[in-house]
């Protein structure tokens, strides 16, 4: 494996682990879904990195749908987000 392949592999892992992890804890939990929900209704402002993590349906916006998908993944109802497919 050359250095370019090594970097690409590790960057891909970092990007994939980002989806749904709105609080940046390294895990996808109910807290992540709550933050996405609060951001979607304007109760809180999300940082750019939180918006990137929370947009799990890939439509460029944070909506209640994103919050629901994050919650579903947190409780193992789904295996992957639409943006990962």
N, C-alpha and C positions, 0 to 999 in steps of 0.2 A: 504494500500500500504506500503510495507516495504522499507527500505532504498535502497536496490539493485534495486528494480523496479523503484523507484523514480530517481535514478541516470541513469539507462538505458534509461528511457523515455526522460530525459533532454539531455543526450548525443546524442540520436538519433535526437532530434530536432536540436541541434547544427550542426550535420553533414549534415542533410538535407538542412538547410538554407545556408550552405557553397557553395553548387553547384551553379555555375554561378556568384557568387558574387566575381569577380576577384579583385575588388578594396577594398573589406572588408567593404563597407558602410552599409551593412545590407539589401540592395535592389539590385535587378537585373535590370541593366539599359544598355543603349547604350554604356556608358563608359566601362562597364565590357566587352562587346563584342569587343570594340576597343582595350582594353588591351590584350585580348586573341588573336586577329588578329595580333597585333604587336608582341606578343610573338611567335606566330606560324611562322612568317616569319623572326624572328631573329632581328627585329628592337630594341626590348628591351629584357632584361632578367627578367624573372618572378621568384619570390621567391618560395620556396617549397609550402607554403600555397596558393599562387596564382595558381601554377600549379595544385594543388589538386582541387581548386575551378573551374578552367577553363576546366578541363578534364571531360566535361559533357557527352561525349559519352562512357567513360570508357575504352578507348583503350590504356591508359597509355601514350599518347602523346597529345600535344596541336597542333591542326591543324585548318585549315580554317573552317572545319566542326564544331568544337567546337564553334568558333566565331559566325558562322551562327546560331547555335542552341541557343546560349545565346541571340543573337539579336532577334530571333523569340520569345523567352520567355519574353524578355523585352517589346515587343509590343503585348504580349498576343496572339500570333499566335499558340503557343503550351502551354500545361498545365504542362508538366513534361519533364525532360531530360531522354534520354535513360538509363543513369546510375541509375536513380531513379525507373525504372520499373523492 
